[in-house]
Amino acid sequence: MSGKITKVSDVRAKTDDQLVDQTSQLRREQLNLRFQAASGQLQNTARVKAVRREIAKVKTVQQQRQNGAKNKGK
C-alpha cells in the first residue's frame, strides 16, 4: 500500500471482494512494519498507526454492510 490515507467514502465505494483484498494487503503491510520495528529498520513510525486505522475503516464498512444485510431480511 502507499502512504496515502484513504477516505471512508472511497472505502464504501469498493465491492466486498475488493475490501477483503484490501484487508489482506493491509494485514501484510502491518506484519512487515512490525518486523521492521522489531529489527530497528522502521523509518516511518507513523505508518504503523495509519495502517491500523485503515484496517479499522475497512472492517467497519464490512460490518455495516453485514448488519445492513441482516436487517433487510427481517
N, CA, C and O atoms as a Tripos MOL2 file, in Angstrom:
@<TRIPOS>MOLECULE
protein
  296   295    74     0     0
PROTEIN
NO_CHARGES

@<TRIPOS>ATOM
      1 N           0.8410   -1.1800    0.0000 N.3       1 MET1
      2 CA          0.0000    0.0000    0.0000 C.3       1 MET1
      3 C           0.8820    1.2370    0.0000 C.2       1 MET1
      4 O           2.0260    1.2230    0.4540 O.2       1 MET1
      5 N           0.3230    2.2690   -0.5100 N.am      2 SER2
      6 CA          1.0370    3.5390   -0.4890 C.3       2 SER2
      7 C           0.8350    4.2030    0.8630 C.2       2 SER2
      8 O           0.0560    3.7310    1.6910 O.2       2 SER2
      9 N           1.5310    5.2800    1.0710 N.am      3 GLY3
     10 CA          1.4260    6.0060    2.3170 C.3       3 GLY3
     11 C           0.2110    6.9110    2.3760 C.2       3 GLY3
     12 O           0.0260    7.6420    3.3490 O.2       3 GLY3
     13 N          -0.6210    6.8680    1.3420 N.am      4 LYS4
     14 CA         -1.7730    7.7560    1.2540 C.3       4 LYS4
     15 C          -2.8980    7.2650    2.1650 C.2       4 LYS4
     16 O          -3.1680    6.0660    2.2460 O.2       4 LYS4
     17 N          -3.5390    8.1940    2.8390 N.am      5 ILE5
     18 CA         -4.6520    7.8650    3.7280 C.3       5 ILE5
     19 C          -5.9360    7.7870    2.9080 C.2       5 ILE5
     20 O          -6.2150    8.6650    2.0920 O.2       5 ILE5
     21 N          -6.7060    6.7410    3.1280 N.am      6 THR6
     22 CA         -7.9320    6.5170    2.3860 C.3       6 THR6
     23 C          -9.1130    7.1490    3.1080 C.2       6 THR6
     24 O          -9.2130    7.0810    4.3330 O.2       6 THR6
     25 N         -10.0000    7.7600    2.3460 N.am      7 LYS7
     26 CA        -11.2190    8.3100    2.9150 C.3       7 LYS7
     27 C         -12.2450    7.1910    3.0470 C.2       7 LYS7
     28 O         -12.2140    6.2170    2.2950 O.2       7 LYS7
     29 N         -13.1460    7.3340    4.0000 N.am      8 VAL8
     30 CA        -14.1760    6.3230    4.2200 C.3       8 VAL8
     31 C         -15.0820    6.2250    2.9970 C.2       8 VAL8
     32 O         -15.5440    5.1350    2.6590 O.2       8 VAL8
     33 N         -15.3380    7.3390    2.3370 N.am      9 SER9
     34 CA        -16.1850    7.3070    1.1450 C.3       9 SER9
     35 C         -15.5450    6.4630    0.0420 C.2       9 SER9
     36 O         -16.2520    5.7980   -0.7150 O.2       9 SER9
     37 N         -14.2100    6.4850   -0.0530 N.am     10 ASP10
     38 CA        -13.5200    5.6420   -1.0280 C.3      10 ASP10
     39 C         -13.6360    4.1660   -0.6570 C.2      10 ASP10
     40 O         -13.7650    3.3060   -1.5290 O.2      10 ASP10
     41 N         -13.5910    3.8830    0.6290 N.am     11 VAL11
     42 CA        -13.7230    2.5010    1.0930 C.3      11 VAL11
     43 C         -15.1370    1.9910    0.8130 C.2      11 VAL11
     44 O         -15.3130    0.8460    0.3950 O.2      11 VAL11
     45 N         -16.1360    2.8310    1.0420 N.am     12 ARG12
     46 CA        -17.5230    2.4270    0.8100 C.3      12 ARG12
     47 C         -17.8150    2.1840   -0.6620 C.2      12 ARG12
     48 O         -18.7220    1.4200   -0.9920 O.2      12 ARG12
     49 N         -17.0620    2.8190   -1.5470 N.am     13 ALA13
     50 CA        -17.2770    2.6730   -2.9890 C.3      13 ALA13
     51 C         -16.7700    1.3300   -3.5080 C.2      13 ALA13
     52 O         -17.1040    0.9390   -4.6270 O.2      13 ALA13
     53 N         -15.9830    0.6300   -2.7290 N.am     14 LYS14
     54 CA        -15.4130   -0.6410   -3.1590 C.3      14 LYS14
     55 C         -16.3910   -1.7940   -2.9460 C.2      14 LYS14
     56 O         -17.2960   -1.7190   -2.1140 O.2      14 LYS14
     57 N         -16.1850   -2.8640   -3.7190 N.am     15 THR15
     58 CA        -17.0170   -4.0550   -3.5730 C.3      15 THR15
     59 C         -16.5260   -4.8590   -2.3700 C.2      15 THR15
     60 O         -15.4650   -4.5850   -1.8090 O.2      15 THR15
     61 N         -17.3150   -5.8470   -1.9930 N.am     16 ASP16
     62 CA        -16.9390   -6.6940   -0.8560 C.3      16 ASP16
     63 C         -15.6260   -7.4300   -1.1190 C.2      16 ASP16
     64 O         -14.7840   -7.5410   -0.2270 O.2      16 ASP16
     65 N         -15.4520   -7.9320   -2.3390 N.am     17 ASP17
     66 CA        -14.2160   -8.6410   -2.6720 C.3      17 ASP17
     67 C         -13.0050   -7.7170   -2.6120 C.2      17 ASP17
     68 O         -11.9340   -8.1160   -2.1550 O.2      17 ASP17
     69 N         -13.1760   -6.4930   -3.0700 N.am     18 GLN18
     70 CA        -12.0840   -5.5320   -3.0120 C.3      18 GLN18
     71 C         -11.7220   -5.2090   -1.5620 C.2      18 GLN18
     72 O         -10.5500   -5.0110   -1.2410 O.2      18 GLN18
     73 N         -12.7180   -5.1570   -0.7000 N.am     19 LEU19
     74 CA        -12.4560   -4.8830    0.7170 C.3      19 LEU19
     75 C         -11.6930   -6.0330    1.3600 C.2      19 LEU19
     76 O         -10.8030   -5.8100    2.1810 O.2      19 LEU19
     77 N         -12.0350   -7.2510    0.9920 N.am     20 VAL20
     78 CA        -11.3180   -8.4110    1.5270 C.3      20 VAL20
     79 C          -9.8640   -8.3700    1.0730 C.2      20 VAL20
     80 O          -8.9540   -8.6190    1.8630 O.2      20 VAL20
     81 N          -9.6460   -8.0530   -0.2060 N.am     21 ASP21
     82 CA         -8.2830   -7.9530   -0.7290 C.3      21 ASP21
     83 C          -7.5050   -6.8440   -0.0340 C.2      21 ASP21
     84 O          -6.3390   -7.0180    0.3220 O.2      21 ASP21
     85 N          -8.1620   -5.7040    0.1560 N.am     22 GLN22
     86 CA         -7.5010   -4.5740    0.8060 C.3      22 GLN22
     87 C          -7.1370   -4.9150    2.2500 C.2      22 GLN22
     88 O          -6.0680   -4.5400    2.7300 O.2      22 GLN22
     89 N          -8.0200   -5.6200    2.9320 N.am     23 THR23
     90 CA         -7.7380   -6.0240    4.3130 C.3      23 THR23
     91 C          -6.5110   -6.9260    4.3690 C.2      23 THR23
     92 O          -5.6510   -6.7550    5.2330 O.2      23 THR23
     93 N          -6.4300   -7.8810    3.4520 N.am     24 SER24
     94 CA         -5.2840   -8.7900    3.4630 C.3      24 SER24
     95 C          -3.9900   -8.0490    3.1320 C.2      24 SER24
     96 O          -2.9450   -8.3460    3.7100 O.2      24 SER24
     97 N          -4.0480   -7.0920    2.2130 N.am     25 GLN25
     98 CA         -2.8620   -6.2960    1.8870 C.3      25 GLN25
     99 C          -2.4150   -5.4630    3.0920 C.2      25 GLN25
    100 O          -1.2260   -5.3700    3.3930 O.2      25 GLN25
    101 N          -3.3870   -4.8640    3.7670 N.am     26 LEU26
    102 CA         -3.0570   -4.0460    4.9360 C.3      26 LEU26
    103 C          -2.4950   -4.9020    6.0670 C.2      26 LEU26
    104 O          -1.5780   -4.4760    6.7680 O.2      26 LEU26
    105 N          -3.0340   -6.0950    6.2470 N.am     27 ARG27
    106 CA         -2.5090   -7.0000    7.2910 C.3      27 ARG27
    107 C          -1.0660   -7.3910    6.9920 C.2      27 ARG27
    108 O          -0.2310   -7.4490    7.8940 O.2      27 ARG27
    109 N          -0.7740   -7.6600    5.7040 N.am     28 ARG28
    110 CA          0.6040   -7.9900    5.3220 C.3      28 ARG28
    111 C           1.5350   -6.8060    5.5880 C.2      28 ARG28
    112 O           2.6440   -6.9740    6.0950 O.2      28 ARG28
    113 N           1.0660   -5.6110    5.2390 N.am     29 GLU29
    114 CA          1.8750   -4.4180    5.4800 C.3      29 GLU29
    115 C           2.0980   -4.2200    6.9770 C.2      29 GLU29
    116 O           3.1930   -3.8530    7.4040 O.2      29 GLU29
    117 N           1.0650   -4.4630    7.7640 N.am     30 GLN30
    118 CA          1.1840   -4.3300    9.2170 C.3      30 GLN30
    119 C           2.2230   -5.3170    9.7580 C.2      30 GLN30
    120 O           3.0220   -4.9700   10.6280 O.2      30 GLN30
    121 N           2.2070   -6.5300    9.2450 N.am     31 LEU31
    122 CA          3.1810   -7.5310    9.6650 C.3      31 LEU31
    123 C           4.5950   -7.0930    9.3040 C.2      31 LEU31
    124 O           5.5120   -7.1980   10.1190 O.2      31 LEU31
    125 N           4.7650   -6.6060    8.0870 N.am     32 ASN32
    126 CA          6.0880   -6.1280    7.6680 C.3      32 ASN32
    127 C           6.5560   -4.9620    8.5240 C.2      32 ASN32
    128 O           7.7340   -4.8840    8.8730 O.2      32 ASN32
    129 N           5.6570   -4.0650    8.8610 N.am     33 LEU33
    130 CA          6.0280   -2.9350    9.7050 C.3      33 LEU33
    131 C           6.4380   -3.3930   11.0990 C.2      33 LEU33
    132 O           7.3590   -2.8380   11.6990 O.2      33 LEU33
    133 N           5.7400   -4.4170   11.6120 N.am     34 ARG34
    134 CA          6.1150   -4.9470   12.9320 C.3      34 ARG34
    135 C           7.5100   -5.5490   12.9010 C.2      34 ARG34
    136 O           8.2970   -5.3640   13.8300 O.2      34 ARG34
    137 N           7.8190   -6.2850   11.8070 N.am     35 PHE35
    138 CA          9.1550   -6.8610   11.6800 C.3      35 PHE35
    139 C          10.2120   -5.7710   11.5740 C.2      35 PHE35
    140 O          11.2820   -5.8770   12.1740 O.2      35 PHE35
    141 N           9.9160   -4.7220   10.8110 N.am     36 GLN36
    142 CA         10.8620   -3.6200   10.6760 C.3      36 GLN36
    143 C          11.0830   -2.9180   12.0160 C.2      36 GLN36
    144 O          12.2060   -2.5370   12.3460 O.2      36 GLN36
    145 N          10.0170   -2.7530   12.7750 N.am     37 ALA37
    146 CA         10.1410   -2.1060   14.0780 C.3      37 ALA37
    147 C          10.9740   -2.9560   15.0350 C.2      37 ALA37
    148 O          11.7840   -2.4310   15.7980 O.2      37 ALA37
    149 N          10.7690   -4.2590   14.9880 N.am     38 ALA38
    150 CA         11.4950   -5.1510   15.8870 C.3      38 ALA38
    151 C          12.9840   -5.2010   15.5520 C.2      38 ALA38
    152 O          13.8250   -5.3580   16.4370 O.2      38 ALA38
    153 N          13.2970   -5.0670   14.2650 N.am     39 SER39
    154 CA         14.7030   -5.1310   13.8650 C.3      39 SER39
    155 C          15.3670   -3.7600   13.8330 C.2      39 SER39
    156 O          16.5530   -3.6490   13.5210 O.2      39 SER39
    157 N          14.6030   -2.7160   14.1550 N.am     40 GLY40
    158 CA         15.1630   -1.3790   14.1980 C.3      40 GLY40
    159 C          15.3090   -0.7160   12.8400 C.2      40 GLY40
    160 O          16.0410    0.2660   12.7130 O.2      40 GLY40
    161 N          14.6280   -1.2300   11.8220 N.am     41 GLN41
    162 CA         14.7450   -0.6910   10.4730 C.3      41 GLN41
    163 C          13.5680    0.1840   10.0660 C.2      41 GLN41
    164 O          13.5230    0.6750    8.9390 O.2      41 GLN41
    165 N          12.6190    0.3830   10.9680 N.am     42 LEU42
    166 CA         11.4180    1.1400   10.6290 C.3      42 LEU42
    167 C          11.7430    2.6230   10.4930 C.2      42 LEU42
    168 O          12.2280    3.2490   11.4360 O.2      42 LEU42
    169 N          11.4710    3.1840    9.3070 N.am     43 GLN43
    170 CA         11.7490    4.5910    9.0420 C.3      43 GLN43
    171 C          10.5720    5.4770    9.4390 C.2      43 GLN43
    172 O          10.7510    6.4870   10.1190 O.2      43 GLN43
    173 N           9.3800    5.0990    9.0170 N.am     44 ASN44
    174 CA          8.1930    5.9250    9.2290 C.3      44 ASN44
    175 C           7.3220    5.2890   10.3130 C.2      44 ASN44
    176 O           6.4810    4.4400   10.0170 O.2      44 ASN44
    177 N           7.5200    5.6950   11.5490 N.am     45 THR45
    178 CA          6.7910    5.0760   12.6550 C.3      45 THR45
    179 C           5.3060    5.4320   12.6350 C.2      45 THR45
    180 O           4.4890    4.6900   13.1790 O.2      45 THR45
    181 N           4.9490    6.5480   12.0210 N.am     46 ALA46
    182 CA          3.5450    6.9510   11.9530 C.3      46 ALA46
    183 C           2.7450    6.0260   11.0480 C.2      46 ALA46
    184 O           1.5210    5.9590   11.1620 O.2      46 ALA46
    185 N           3.4120    5.3180   10.1590 N.am     47 ARG47
    186 CA          2.7100    4.4170    9.2340 C.3      47 ARG47
    187 C           2.0480    3.2660    9.9860 C.2      47 ARG47
    188 O           1.0220    2.7540    9.5390 O.2      47 ARG47
    189 N           2.6100    2.8510   11.1110 N.am     48 VAL48
    190 CA          2.0260    1.7690   11.9070 C.3      48 VAL48
    191 C           0.6120    2.1580   12.3410 C.2      48 VAL48
    192 O          -0.3270    1.3740   12.2040 O.2      48 VAL48
    193 N           0.4750    3.3630   12.8590 N.am     49 LYS49
    194 CA         -0.8220    3.8520   13.3060 C.3      49 LYS49
    195 C          -1.7700    4.0330   12.1220 C.2      49 LYS49
    196 O          -2.9560    3.7220   12.2250 O.2      49 LYS49
    197 N          -1.2560    4.5320   11.0050 N.am     50 ALA50
    198 CA         -2.0830    4.7660    9.8210 C.3      50 ALA50
    199 C          -2.6370    3.4510    9.2710 C.2      50 ALA50
    200 O          -3.8040    3.3810    8.8860 O.2      50 ALA50
    201 N          -1.8070    2.4200    9.2330 N.am     51 VAL51
    202 CA         -2.2580    1.1160    8.7320 C.3      51 VAL51
    203 C          -3.3150    0.5370    9.6590 C.2      51 VAL51
    204 O          -4.3060   -0.0330    9.2020 O.2      51 VAL51
    205 N          -3.1050    0.6810   10.9520 N.am     52 ARG52
    206 CA         -4.0820    0.1750   11.9170 C.3      52 ARG52
    207 C          -5.4330    0.8560   11.7180 C.2      52 ARG52
    208 O          -6.4750    0.2060   11.7980 O.2      52 ARG52
    209 N          -5.4180    2.1470   11.4630 N.am     53 ARG53
    210 CA         -6.6630    2.8840   11.2430 C.3      53 ARG53
    211 C          -7.3110    2.5120    9.9120 C.2      53 ARG53
    212 O          -8.5370    2.4540    9.8150 O.2      53 ARG53
    213 N          -6.4980    2.2610    8.8890 N.am     54 GLU54
    214 CA         -7.0300    1.8470    7.5930 C.3      54 GLU54
    215 C          -7.7550    0.5050    7.7280 C.2      54 GLU54
    216 O          -8.8310    0.3120    7.1620 O.2      54 GLU54
    217 N          -7.1600   -0.4070    8.4760 N.am     55 ILE55
    218 CA         -7.7900   -1.7090    8.7130 C.3      55 ILE55
    219 C          -9.1190   -1.5100    9.4310 C.2      55 ILE55
    220 O         -10.1090   -2.1630    9.1000 O.2      55 ILE55
    221 N          -9.1450   -0.6200   10.4030 N.am     56 ALA56
    222 CA        -10.3750   -0.3560   11.1500 C.3      56 ALA56
    223 C         -11.4560    0.2140   10.2420 C.2      56 ALA56
    224 O         -12.6250   -0.1490   10.3760 O.2      56 ALA56
    225 N         -11.0890    1.0940    9.3260 N.am     57 LYS57
    226 CA        -12.0640    1.6570    8.3880 C.3      57 LYS57
    227 C         -12.6890    0.5720    7.5290 C.2      57 LYS57
    228 O         -13.9070    0.5200    7.3600 O.2      57 LYS57
    229 N         -11.8420   -0.2940    6.9880 N.am     58 VAL58
    230 CA        -12.3280   -1.3550    6.1090 C.3      58 VAL58
    231 C         -13.2280   -2.3110    6.8860 C.2      58 VAL58
    232 O         -14.2990   -2.6840    6.4090 O.2      58 VAL58
    233 N         -12.7970   -2.7040    8.0740 N.am     59 LYS59
    234 CA        -13.5970   -3.6310    8.8710 C.3      59 LYS59
    235 C         -14.9200   -3.0080    9.3030 C.2      59 LYS59
    236 O         -15.9300   -3.7060    9.3900 O.2      59 LYS59
    237 N         -14.9270   -1.7100    9.5720 N.am     60 THR60
    238 CA        -16.1540   -1.0220    9.9480 C.3      60 THR60
    239 C         -17.1570   -1.0470    8.8030 C.2      60 THR60
    240 O         -18.3370   -1.3290    9.0150 O.2      60 THR60
    241 N         -16.6960   -0.7560    7.5980 N.am     61 VAL61
    242 CA        -17.5790   -0.7780    6.4310 C.3      61 VAL61
    243 C         -18.1000   -2.1970    6.1880 C.2      61 VAL61
    244 O         -19.2770   -2.3820    5.8820 O.2      61 VAL61
    245 N         -17.2340   -3.1880    6.3230 N.am     62 GLN62
    246 CA        -17.6680   -4.5770    6.1490 C.3      62 GLN62
    247 C         -18.7440   -4.9380    7.1720 C.2      62 GLN62
    248 O         -19.7370   -5.5800    6.8320 O.2      62 GLN62
    249 N         -18.5470   -4.5260    8.4170 N.am     63 GLN63
    250 CA        -19.5110   -4.8290    9.4770 C.3      63 GLN63
    251 C         -20.8330   -4.1110    9.2290 C.2      63 GLN63
    252 O         -21.8970   -4.6880    9.4520 O.2      63 GLN63
    253 N         -20.7810   -2.8670    8.7710 N.am     64 GLN64
    254 CA        -22.0050   -2.1250    8.4730 C.3      64 GLN64
    255 C         -22.7850   -2.8050    7.3560 C.2      64 GLN64
    256 O         -24.0110   -2.8980    7.4180 O.2      64 GLN64
    257 N         -22.0810   -3.2760    6.3410 N.am     65 ARG65
    258 CA        -22.7520   -3.9710    5.2420 C.3      65 ARG65
    259 C         -23.3670   -5.2810    5.7230 C.2      65 ARG65
    260 O         -24.4710   -5.6470    5.3180 O.2      65 ARG65
    261 N         -22.6540   -5.9680    6.5750 N.am     66 GLN66
    262 CA        -23.1600   -7.2380    7.0970 C.3      66 GLN66
    263 C         -24.4110   -7.0030    7.9530 C.2      66 GLN66
    264 O         -25.3830   -7.7500    7.8450 O.2      66 GLN66
    265 N         -24.3880   -5.9860    8.7860 N.am     67 ASN67
    266 CA        -25.5430   -5.6700    9.6270 C.3      67 ASN67
    267 C         -26.7200   -5.1750    8.7710 C.2      67 ASN67
    268 O         -27.8780   -5.4610    9.0750 O.2      67 ASN67
    269 N         -26.4160   -4.4410    7.7150 N.am     68 GLY68
    270 CA        -27.4700   -3.9660    6.8080 C.3      68 GLY68
    271 C         -28.1440   -5.1190    6.1000 C.2      68 GLY68
    272 O         -29.3570   -5.0980    5.8940 O.2      68 GLY68
    273 N         -27.3780   -6.1190    5.7260 N.am     69 ALA69
    274 CA        -27.9500   -7.2920    5.0530 C.3      69 ALA69
    275 C         -28.8300   -8.0930    6.0160 C.2      69 ALA69
    276 O         -29.8510   -8.6510    5.6130 O.2      69 ALA69
    277 N         -28.4340   -8.1460    7.2720 N.am     70 LYS70
    278 CA        -29.2280   -8.8650    8.2770 C.3      70 LYS70
    279 C         -30.5550   -8.1460    8.5170 C.2      70 LYS70
    280 O         -31.6040   -8.7800    8.6320 O.2      70 LYS70
    281 N         -30.4970   -6.8230    8.5890 N.am     71 ASN71
    282 CA        -31.7070   -6.0380    8.8670 C.3      71 ASN71
    283 C         -32.6710   -6.0600    7.6940 C.2      71 ASN71
    284 O         -33.8770   -5.9410    7.9090 O.2      71 ASN71
    285 N         -32.1960   -6.2080    6.4690 N.am     72 LYS72
    286 CA        -33.0830   -6.2790    5.3130 C.3      72 LYS72
    287 C         -33.8920   -7.5660    5.3050 C.2      72 LYS72
    288 O         -35.0050   -7.6050    4.7820 O.2      72 LYS72
    289 N         -33.3320   -8.6090    5.8820 N.am     73 GLY73
    290 CA        -34.0070   -9.9060    5.9150 C.3      73 GLY73
    291 C         -35.1480   -9.9750    6.9000 C.2      73 GLY73
    292 O         -35.9530  -10.9040    6.8390 O.2      73 GLY73
    293 N         -35.2410   -9.0280    7.8000 N.am     74 LYS74
    294 CA        -36.2800   -9.0510    8.8460 C.3      74 LYS74
    295 C         -37.5600   -8.4140    8.3890 C.2      74 LYS74
    296 O         -38.5260   -8.3550    9.1490 O.2      74 LYS74
@<TRIPOS>BOND
     1     1     2 1
     2     2     3 1
     3     3     4 2
     4     3     5 am
     5     5     6 1
     6     6     7 1
     7     7     8 2
     8     7     9 am
     9     9    10 1
    10    10    11 1
    11    11    12 2
    12    11    13 am
    13    13    14 1
    14    14    15 1
    15    15    16 2
    16    15    17 am
    17    17    18 1
    18    18    19 1
    19    19    20 2
    20    19    21 am
    21    21    22 1
    22    22    23 1
    23    23    24 2
    24    23    25 am
    25    25    26 1
    26    26    27 1
    27    27    28 2
    28    27    29 am
    29    29    30 1
    30    30    31 1
    31    31    32 2
    32    31    33 am
    33    33    34 1
    34    34    35 1
    35    35    36 2
    36    35    37 am
    37    37    38 1
    38    38    39 1
    39    39    40 2
    40    39    41 am
    41    41    42 1
    42    42    43 1
    43    43    44 2
    44    43    45 am
    45    45    46 1
    46    46    47 1
    47    47    48 2
    48    47    49 am
    49    49    50 1
    50    50    51 1
    51    51    52 2
    52    51    53 am
    53    53    54 1
    54    54    55 1
    55    55    56 2
    56    55    57 am
    57    57    58 1
    58    58    59 1
    59    59    60 2
    60    59    61 am
    61    61    62 1
    62    62    63 1
    63    63    64 2
    64    63    65 am
    65    65    66 1
    66    66    67 1
    67    67    68 2
    68    67    69 am
    69    69    70 1
    70    70    71 1
    71    71    72 2
    72    71    73 am
    73    73    74 1
    74    74    75 1
    75    75    76 2
    76    75    77 am
    77    77    78 1
    78    78    79 1
    79    79    80 2
    80    79    81 am
    81    81    82 1
    82    82    83 1
    83    83    84 2
    84    83    85 am
    85    85    86 1
    86    86    87 1
    87    87    88 2
    88    87    89 am
    89    89    90 1
    90    90    91 1
    91    91    92 2
    92    91    93 am
    93    93    94 1
    94    94    95 1
    95    95    96 2
    96    95    97 am
    97    97    98 1
    98    98    99 1
    99    99   100 2
   100    99   101 am
   101   101   102 1
   102   102   103 1
   103   103   104 2
   104   103   105 am
   105   105   106 1
   106   106   107 1
   107   107   108 2
   108   107   109 am
   109   109   110 1
   110   110   111 1
   111   111   112 2
   112   111   113 am
   113   113   114 1
   114   114   115 1
   115   115   116 2
   116   115   117 am
   117   117   118 1
   118   118   119 1
   119   119   120 2
   120   119   121 am
   121   121   122 1
   122   122   123 1
   123   123   124 2
   124   123   125 am
   125   125   126 1
   126   126   127 1
   127   127   128 2
   128   127   129 am
   129   129   130 1
   130   130   131 1
   131   131   132 2
   132   131   133 am
   133   133   134 1
   134   134   135 1
   135   135   136 2
   136   135   137 am
   137   137   138 1
   138   138   139 1
   139   139   140 2
   140   139   141 am
   141   141   142 1
   142   142   143 1
   143   143   144 2
   144   143   145 am
   145   145   146 1
   146   146   147 1
   147   147   148 2
   148   147   149 am
   149   149   150 1
   150   150   151 1
   151   151   152 2
   152   151   153 am
   153   153   154 1
   154   154   155 1
   155   155   156 2
   156   155   157 am
   157   157   158 1
   158   158   159 1
   159   159   160 2
   160   159   161 am
   161   161   162 1
   162   162   163 1
   163   163   164 2
   164   163   165 am
   165   165   166 1
   166   166   167 1
   167   167   168 2
   168   167   169 am
   169   169   170 1
   170   170   171 1
   171   171   172 2
   172   171   173 am
   173   173   174 1
   174   174   175 1
   175   175   176 2
   176   175   177 am
   177   177   178 1
   178   178   179 1
   179   179   180 2
   180   179   181 am
   181   181   182 1
   182   182   183 1
   183   183   184 2
   184   183   185 am
   185   185   186 1
   186   186   187 1
   187   187   188 2
   188   187   189 am
   189   189   190 1
   190   190   191 1
   191   191   192 2
   192   191   193 am
   193   193   194 1
   194   194   195 1
   195   195   196 2
   196   195   197 am
   197   197   198 1
   198   198   199 1
   199   199   200 2
   200   199   201 am
   201   201   202 1
   202   202   203 1
   203   203   204 2
   204   203   205 am
   205   205   206 1
   206   206   207 1
   207   207   208 2
   208   207   209 am
   209   209   210 1
   210   210   211 1
   211   211   212 2
   212   211   213 am
   213   213   214 1
   214   214   215 1
   215   215   216 2
   216   215   217 am
   217   217   218 1
   218   218   219 1
   219   219   220 2
   220   219   221 am
   221   221   222 1
   222   222   223 1
   223   223   224 2
   224   223   225 am
   225   225   226 1
   226   226   227 1
   227   227   228 2
   228   227   229 am
   229   229   230 1
   230   230   231 1
   231   231   232 2
   232   231   233 am
   233   233   234 1
   234   234   235 1
   235   235   236 2
   236   235   237 am
   237   237   238 1
   238   238   239 1
   239   239   240 2
   240   239   241 am
   241   241   242 1
   242   242   243 1
   243   243   244 2
   244   243   245 am
   245   245   246 1
   246   246   247 1
   247   247   248 2
   248   247   249 am
   249   249   250 1
   250   250   251 1
   251   251   252 2
   252   251   253 am
   253   253   254 1
   254   254   255 1
   255   255   256 2
   256   255   257 am
   257   257   258 1
   258   258   259 1
   259   259   260 2
   260   259   261 am
   261   261   262 1
   262   262   263 1
   263   263   264 2
   264   263   265 am
   265   265   266 1
   266   266   267 1
   267   267   268 2
   268   267   269 am
   269   269   270 1
   270   270   271 1
   271   271   272 2
   272   271   273 am
   273   273   274 1
   274   274   275 1
   275   275   276 2
   276   275   277 am
   277   277   278 1
   278   278   279 1
   279   279   280 2
   280   279   281 am
   281   281   282 1
   282   282   283 1
   283   283   284 2
   284   283   285 am
   285   285   286 1
   286   286   287 1
   287   287   288 2
   288   287   289 am
   289   289   290 1
   290   290   291 1
   291   291   292 2
   292   291   293 am
   293   293   294 1
   294   294   295 1
   295   295   296 2
@<TRIPOS>SUBSTRUCTURE
     1 MET1         2 RESIDUE 1 A MET
     2 SER2         6 RESIDUE 1 A SER
     3 GLY3        10 RESIDUE 1 A GLY
     4 LYS4        14 RESIDUE 1 A LYS
     5 ILE5        18 RESIDUE 1 A ILE
     6 THR6        22 RESIDUE 1 A THR
     7 LYS7        26 RESIDUE 1 A LYS
     8 VAL8        30 RESIDUE 1 A VAL
     9 SER9        34 RESIDUE 1 A SER
    10 ASP10       38 RESIDUE 1 A ASP
    11 VAL11       42 RESIDUE 1 A VAL
    12 ARG12       46 RESIDUE 1 A ARG
    13 ALA13       50 RESIDUE 1 A ALA
    14 LYS14       54 RESIDUE 1 A LYS
    15 THR15       58 RESIDUE 1 A THR
    16 ASP16       62 RESIDUE 1 A ASP
    17 ASP17       66 RESIDUE 1 A ASP
    18 GLN18       70 RESIDUE 1 A GLN
    19 LEU19       74 RESIDUE 1 A LEU
    20 VAL20       78 RESIDUE 1 A VAL
    21 ASP21       82 RESIDUE 1 A ASP
    22 GLN22       86 RESIDUE 1 A GLN
    23 THR23       90 RESIDUE 1 A THR
    24 SER24       94 RESIDUE 1 A SER
    25 GLN25       98 RESIDUE 1 A GLN
    26 LEU26      102 RESIDUE 1 A LEU
    27 ARG27      106 RESIDUE 1 A ARG
    28 ARG28      110 RESIDUE 1 A ARG
    29 GLU29      114 RESIDUE 1 A GLU
    30 GLN30      118 RESIDUE 1 A GLN
    31 LEU31      122 RESIDUE 1 A LEU
    32 ASN32      126 RESIDUE 1 A ASN
    33 LEU33      130 RESIDUE 1 A LEU
    34 ARG34      134 RESIDUE 1 A ARG
    35 PHE35      138 RESIDUE 1 A PHE
    36 GLN36      142 RESIDUE 1 A GLN
    37 ALA37      146 RESIDUE 1 A ALA
    38 ALA38      150 RESIDUE 1 A ALA
    39 SER39      154 RESIDUE 1 A SER
    40 GLY40      158 RESIDUE 1 A GLY
    41 GLN41      162 RESIDUE 1 A GLN
    42 LEU42      166 RESIDUE 1 A LEU
    43 GLN43      170 RESIDUE 1 A GLN
    44 ASN44      174 RESIDUE 1 A ASN
    45 THR45      178 RESIDUE 1 A THR
    46 ALA46      182 RESIDUE 1 A ALA
    47 ARG47      186 RESIDUE 1 A ARG
    48 VAL48      190 RESIDUE 1 A VAL
    49 LYS49      194 RESIDUE 1 A LYS
    50 ALA50      198 RESIDUE 1 A ALA
    51 VAL51      202 RESIDUE 1 A VAL
    52 ARG52      206 RESIDUE 1 A ARG
    53 ARG53      210 RESIDUE 1 A ARG
    54 GLU54      214 RESIDUE 1 A GLU
    55 ILE55      218 RESIDUE 1 A ILE
    56 ALA56      222 RESIDUE 1 A ALA
    57 LYS57      226 RESIDUE 1 A LYS
    58 VAL58      230 RESIDUE 1 A VAL
    59 LYS59      234 RESIDUE 1 A LYS
    60 THR60      238 RESIDUE 1 A THR
    61 VAL61      242 RESIDUE 1 A VAL
    62 GLN62      246 RESIDUE 1 A GLN
    63 GLN63      250 RESIDUE 1 A GLN
    64 GLN64      254 RESIDUE 1 A GLN
    65 ARG65      258 RESIDUE 1 A ARG
    66 GLN66      262 RESIDUE 1 A GLN
    67 ASN67      266 RESIDUE 1 A ASN
    68 GLY68      270 RESIDUE 1 A GLY
    69 ALA69      274 RESIDUE 1 A ALA
    70 LYS70      278 RESIDUE 1 A LYS
    71 ASN71      282 RESIDUE 1 A ASN
    72 LYS72      286 RESIDUE 1 A LYS
    73 GLY73      290 RESIDUE 1 A GLY
    74 LYS74      294 RESIDUE 1 A LYS
